[in-house]
Amino acid sequence: MDVTSQRKTNPRSITFQKMERIVKAMQHPENGVPVRSQKLFLTTVPNAFTGNDIAEWMMNKLNIKDITEALHLATLLCNYGYFFHVTTNGTIQIKEDNELFRFQRALDDLKKKLLHQWDFITMQAESQFRVLKDRKKTDKTIIDSQERAFWHVMRPSPDETSVLDMDIRNDLYTYRPIKREDAIKRRLEYLQQALSNRVRTKASQTHQSLCAFFEIFSDYDPFLGHCQPSNPWITDDTLMWDVLTPLVDNPTQLRVRRWSFNVKELLRDPTGVREFQKFCVSEFSTESLNFYLHVQEIRRCPLSQVKQKAETLYREHLAPNAPHEVNINDMIRSKIVKQMTNPTRDIFIEAERHIIELIKKNSYSRFIQSEYYRQLLMNAPNPMPKKTGIFHFVKDTYFRTSDSSSSDYDSDESGEQHHNNNALVGGREKEAKQQHAMVTSASGQVAATATTVTPNVVTNVEVTRPTSGAGKFHHR
């Protein structure tokens, strides 16, 4: 992208383009602001227009209904130098009166008008430059300061109406003073916390962690793994909805195996929490788990019950000589005591994190390595996915229609031949149904049997598709 295109796409340049289009429309010879000779006291000012002309033109051409808005827009255009006041040199507020204004001209137009004396102007500028070059450094500084002060007062910047007025954008910062000591302290705390956490790791380690995570959870992804036991929207079997309910009596092997990934997966599953609670009861260590469950109740309860449940939880688990006291440090306990006057849902968030770490190190590790968890994993059902065969379109109606067509076709044949054909079709139909239900998921093969019935011949075809290599067809 070149410099010209960057300037055109700059937001500031886009704003100037809009302003220049307005000024160009104002200078239109027929539909623009009427520019004519204006009488001022005893003199005549050529090529000028009044504030009334500007306000009237903007309200008519720009569809502005408020006169104040039109005058404000005209003042902004005047401040940006598109037109200037004839009699005064300062930036003024345009009003609905007979003050005279004149459009600014470009430098090329000025050069055309002053072409007959342009050499004199160039020589004068060069002579002033040589005089300025021969002056001392102190004189240069003084003259430069005086000139800057003069133009700063007489010609302020376009975004300021007057240099003596306080700009509202600069005035906003006075109400927000920067406290340097507090800012430096916060910066130091942030850097110390960053050093202590050490959350920045190498990209290779991050990639390995992500790959390991996806390998572990790939069996639980319905797009990557098998849908166990089967997709109810395809097979019309609702067993999947029954085994995946929050609370079930016999969880599946995939569900039980997921509890061993981390403690969060166990506490996220209501069935896992129930089994973990049974194990903790057998070991007489239910205080931490009960505290965690009570904190979850406070987060989900109505706002009117938060204070009551928080006080009950504090008396039961955190107060001195509590019946089921949990092991937390004094710093967390003191913070909770200060907030008990007006408790919120997140009052026990630090205590909850501390308790989860204790559960992870103590009860959870014993639960995963216990015989109780092994029995759960061994006794858990593993429903196999139900797959439809290759020739699943062969239905009972096919055999029935084939049977009837065969009998009609052979109506003029002997009764004994017709009886033998019906018996053969019935036997082949039963065999086809048995072979159609066979699914071999371990070896990756799918066996399907289709029975083709002709008026006089019954042919049984078995199709076997291996996981690798070309398919083979066996005719019997």
FIMARDO-994343 format. One line per 4 residues: number of its first residue (from 1); their letters; for each residue x, y negated, z of C-alpha. Coordinates in steps of 0.5 Angstrom, whole numbers, plus 2048, in hexadecimal, padded with zeros to 3 digits. Example, Ala and Ser with C-alpha at 12.3 -4.5 7.8 and 13.67 -1.06 7.14 Angstrom:
BEGIN
1> AS> 819:809:810  81B:802:80E
END
This chain:
BEGIN
1> MDVT> 800:800:800  803:7F9:7FE  803:7F3:802  7FD:7F0:7FE
5> SQRK> 7F9:7F6:7FF  7FB:7F6:807  7F9:7EE:807  7F2:7EF:804
9> TNPR> 7F0:7F5:809  7F3:7F1:80F  7ED:7EF:813  7EF:7E8:813
13> SITF> 7F0:7E7:80C  7E9:7EA:80B  7E6:7E5:810  7EA:7DF:80C
17> QKME> 7E7:7E2:805  7E0:7E1:808  7E2:7DA:80A  7E5:7D8:803
21> RIVK> 7DF:7DB:800  7DA:7D6:804  7DF:7D0:802  7DF:7D2:7FB
25> AMQH> 7D7:7D2:7FB  7D7:7CB:7FF  7DC:7C9:7F9  7D7:7CB:7F3
29> PENG> 7D6:7C5:7EF  7CE:7C6:7EE  7CC:7CA:7F4  7D1:7C8:7F9
33> VPVR> 7D2:7C3:7FE  7D0:7BC:7FB  7D7:7B8:7FA  7D7:7B1:7F8
37> SQKL> 7D9:7AA:7FA  7D7:7A8:801  7D6:7A1:804  7DA:7A0:80A
41> FLTT> 7D9:799:80D  7DC:794:808  7E0:79A:804  7DE:7A0:800
45> VPNA> 7E1:7A7:801  7E1:7AB:7FA  7E0:7B2:7FA  7DD:7B3:801
49> FTGN> 7D7:7B6:805  7D4:7B5:80B  7D2:7BA:811  7CB:7BA:80F
53> DIAE> 7CD:7BD:808  7D1:7C3:80B  7CB:7C4:810  7C6:7C4:80B
57> WMMN> 7CA:7C8:806  7CB:7CE:80B  7C4:7CE:80E  7C1:7CF:806
61> KLNI> 7C7:7D3:803  7C9:7D8:809  7C2:7D9:80C  7C4:7D6:813
65> KDIT> 7BE:7D4:817  7C1:7D0:81D  7C4:7CA:81B  7C9:7CB:821
69> EALH> 7CC:7D1:81E  7CD:7CE:817  7D1:7C8:81A  7D5:7CD:81E
73> LATL> 7D7:7D1:818  7D9:7CA:814  7DD:7C8:81A  7E1:7CF:81A
77> LCNY> 7E2:7CE:812  7E5:7C7:814  7E9:7C9:819  7EC:7CE:814
81> GYFF> 7EE:7C8:810  7E9:7CA:80A  7E6:7C3:80B  7E8:7BD:80F
85> HVTT> 7E6:7B6:812  7E7:7B0:80E  7E8:7AB:813  7EB:7AE:819
89> NGTI> 7F1:7B3:819  7EF:7B8:81F  7EB:7BE:81F  7E4:7BC:820
93> QIKE> 7DD:7BF:822  7D9:7BF:81B  7D2:7BC:81D  7CB:7BA:819
97> DNEL> 7CD:7B3:817  7D0:7AF:812  7D8:7B0:814  7DC:7B1:80D
101> FRFQ> 7E0:7B7:80B  7E4:7B9:805  7E6:7C0:803  7ED:7C2:803
105> RALD> 7F1:7C3:7FD  7F6:7C8:7FB  7FE:7C7:7FA  7FD:7C8:7F3
109> DLKK> 7F8:7C2:7F2  7FC:7BE:7F7  802:7BF:7F2  7FE:7BD:7EC
113> KLLH> 7FB:7B7:7EF  802:7B5:7F1  806:7B7:7EB  808:7B0:7E9
117> QWDF> 80C:7AF:7F0  80D:7B7:7F1  815:7B5:7F0  815:7B0:7F5
121> ITMQ> 811:7B4:7FA  817:7B9:7F9  81C:7B4:7FA  819:7B2:800
125> AESQ> 819:7B8:803  820:7BA:802  822:7B4:805  81E:7B5:80B
129> FRVL> 821:7BC:80B  829:7B9:80B  827:7B4:810  824:7B9:815
133> KDRK> 82A:7BE:813  82F:7B8:815  82C:7B7:81C  82F:7BA:823
137> KTDK> 82C:7C0:826  828:7BC:82B  825:7B7:827  823:7BD:822
141> TIID> 81F:7C0:828  81C:7B9:82B  819:7B8:824  817:7BF:823
145> SQER> 813:7BF:829  810:7B8:828  80E:7BA:821  80B:7C1:824
149> AFWH> 807:7BD:829  804:7B8:824  802:7BE:820  7FF:7C2:825
153> VMRP> 7FB:7BC:828  7F9:7B9:821  7F8:7C0:81D  7F7:7C6:822
157> SPDE> 7F7:7CD:820  7F0:7CF:81C  7EE:7D4:822  7EE:7CE:827
161> TSVL> 7E9:7C8:827  7EE:7C3:82B  7F5:7C5:82E  7F2:7C1:834
165> DMDI> 7ED:7C6:835  7EE:7CD:839  7EC:7D3:834  7E7:7D8:837
169> RNDL> 7EC:7DE:835  7F2:7DB:838  7ED:7D9:83E  7EB:7E0:83F
173> YTYR> 7F2:7E3:841  7F2:7DE:847  7EC:7E2:84B  7F0:7E8:84A
177> PIKR> 7F7:7E7:84D  7FC:7EC:84D  7FF:7EF:853  806:7F1:852
181> EDAI> 807:7F5:858  801:7F9:858  802:7FB:850  809:7FD:852
185> KRRL> 807:801:857  802:805:853  807:806:84E  80C:809:852
189> EYLQ> 806:80D:855  805:810:84E  80C:811:84C  80D:815:853
193> QALS> 807:819:852  809:81A:84B  810:81D:84D  80D:821:852
197> NRVR> 807:825:84E  80C:826:848  806:827:843  80B:826:83D
201> TKAS> 80D:82D:83A  810:82F:834  80C:830:82D  80E:837:82D
205> QTHQ> 80C:838:834  805:835:832  804:839:82C  806:840:830
209> SLCA> 801:83E:835  7FB:83C:830  7FD:843:82C  7FC:847:832
213> FFEI> 7F6:844:834  7F3:845:82E  7F5:84C:82E  7F2:84D:834
217> FSDY> 7EB:84A:833  7EB:84D:82B  7E6:852:82E  7E1:84E:831
221> DPFL> 7E1:849:82A  7DB:84B:827  7DE:849:820  7E4:84D:821
225> GHCQ> 7E2:853:825  7DD:858:825  7D6:856:828  7D5:85B:82D
229> PSNP> 7D0:85F:82E  7CD:85C:827  7CA:855:824  7C3:855:826
233> WITD> 7C1:851:820  7C4:856:81B  7C2:85D:81F  7BC:85B:823
237> DTLM> 7BF:85E:829  7BF:859:82F  7C4:85D:833  7C9:857:832
241> WDVL> 7C4:852:836  7C3:857:83C  7CA:858:83D  7CD:851:83C
245> TPLV> 7C8:84E:841  7CB:84A:847  7C9:850:84C  7C9:857:84A
249> DNPT> 7CA:85E:84E  7CF:861:849  7D4:85C:846  7D7:85E:83F
253> QLRV> 7DF:860:83F  7E0:859:83B  7DD:855:840  7E0:859:846
257> RRWS> 7E7:858:843  7E6:851:842  7E6:850:849  7ED:852:84A
261> FNVK> 7F0:84C:845  7EF:847:84A  7EB:845:851  7E7:83F:84D
265> ELLR> 7E5:845:848  7E2:849:84E  7DF:843:852  7DC:841:84B
269> DPTG> 7D8:847:84B  7D2:848:850  7D3:850:84F  7DA:84F:851
273> VREF> 7D9:84B:857  7D4:850:859  7D9:856:859  7DF:851:85C
277> QKFC> 7DA:84F:861  7D9:857:863  7E1:858:863  7E2:852:868
281> VSEF> 7DD:854:86C  7E0:85B:86D  7E7:858:86F  7E3:852:873
285> STES> 7E6:84C:86F  7E0:849:86D  7E1:842:86F  7E5:83F:869
289> LNFY> 7E0:842:864  7DA:840:868  7DD:839:869  7DE:839:861
293> LHVQ> 7D7:83B:860  7D4:835:865  7D8:830:861  7D5:832:85A
297> EIRR> 7CE:832:85E  7CF:82B:860  7D1:829:859  7CB:82C:856
301> CPLS> 7C6:82A:85B  7C1:823:85B  7C5:81D:85D  7C0:81C:863
305> QVKQ> 7C3:823:866  7CA:821:865  7CB:81E:86C  7C7:824:86F
309> KAET> 7CB:829:86C  7D2:826:86D  7D1:825:874  7CF:82C:875
313> LYRE> 7D5:82E:871  7D9:82A:875  7D7:82D:87C  7D7:834:879
317> HLAP> 7DE:834:876  7E2:82E:877  7E0:82B:87E  7E4:82D:884
321> NAPH> 7E3:834:887  7DE:835:881  7DB:83C:881  7DE:83D:87A
325> EVNI> 7E4:839:879  7E8:839:873  7F0:837:873  7F1:830:870
329> NDMI> 7F6:82B:872  7F5:825:876  7F6:820:871  7F0:823:86D
333> RSKI> 7EC:824:873  7ED:81C:875  7EB:81A:86E  7E4:81E:86F
337> VKQM> 7E3:81B:876  7E4:814:873  7DF:815:86E  7DA:819:872
341> TNPT> 7D6:812:873  7D4:812:86C  7D5:819:869  7D5:81A:861
345> RDIF> 7D5:820:85D  7DC:820:85C  7DE:81F:864  7E1:826:864
349> IEAE> 7E5:826:85D  7EC:826:860  7EA:82B:865  7E7:830:860
353> RHII> 7ED:830:85C  7F1:832:862  7EC:837:864  7EC:83A:85C
357> ELIK> 7F4:83A:85D  7F3:83E:863  7EE:843:860  7F3:844:85A
361> KNSY> 7F9:846:85E  7F5:84A:864  7EE:84D:862  7EE:84D:85B
365> SRFI> 7F5:850:85A  7F3:856:85F  7EC:857:85B  7EF:858:854
369> QSEY> 7F4:85D:857  7EF:860:85C  7EC:867:85B  7E5:864:85B
373> YRQL> 7E7:860:854  7E9:866:851  7E3:86A:852  7DF:864:84F
377> LMNA> 7E3:864:849  7E2:86C:848  7DB:86C:84A  7D9:866:845
381> PNPM> 7D6:868:83F  7D9:867:838  7D3:866:833  7D6:867:82C
385> PKKT> 7D3:863:826  7CE:866:822  7D0:865:81B  7CB:866:815
389> GIFH> 7CD:86C:810  7D0:86A:809  7C9:86D:806  7C5:86A:80B
393> FVKD> 7BF:868:806  7BD:870:806  7B7:870:80A  7B2:875:80C
397> TYFR> 7AD:872:807  7B2:874:801  7B2:87B:803  7AA:87B:804
401> TSDS> 7A9:878:7FD  7AE:87D:7FA  7AB:883:7FD  7A4:880:7FA
405> SSSD> 7A7:87F:7F3  7AA:886:7F3  7A3:889:7F5  79F:885:7F0
409> YDSD> 7A4:887:7EA  7A4:88E:7EC  79D:88F:7EC  79D:894:7E6
413> ESGE> 7A2:898:7E9  7A2:89E:7ED  7A0:89D:7F5  7A6:8A1:7F7
417> QHHN> 7AB:89C:7F4  7A7:896:7F7  7A7:899:7FE  7AF:89A:7FD
421> NNAL> 7B0:893:7FB  7AC:890:801  7B0:894:806  7B7:892:802
425> VGGR> 7B5:88B:803  7B3:88B:80A  7B9:88E:80C  7BE:88A:808
429> EKEA> 7BA:884:80B  7BB:886:812  7C3:887:810  7C3:880:80D
433> KQQH> 7C0:87D:813  7C5:880:818  7CB:87E:813  7C9:877:813
437> AMVT> 7CA:876:81A  7D1:878:81A  7D6:872:81C  7DD:873:81D
441> SASG> 7E0:86D:820  7E6:870:822  7E9:872:81C  7E6:86C:818
445> QVAA> 7E2:870:813  7DB:870:811  7D7:876:80F  7D1:875:80C
449> TATT> 7CC:87B:808  7C7:879:803  7C2:87E:800  7C0:87E:7F9
453> VTPN> 7BA:881:7F7  7B8:883:7F0  7B2:887:7EE  7B5:88E:7EE
457> VVTN> 7BC:88C:7F1  7BF:88A:7F8  7C6:887:7F8  7C9:885:7FF
461> VEVT> 7CF:880:7FE  7D4:87F:804  7D8:878:803  7DE:877:807
465> RPTS> 7E2:870:807  7E9:871:80B  7EC:86B:80E  7F2:86B:809
469> GAGK> 7F2:86E:802  7ED:86F:7FD  7E6:871:7FE  7E5:879:7FD
473> FHHR> 7DE:87C:7FB  7DD:883:7FD  7D7:887:7FA  7D4:88D:7FD
END
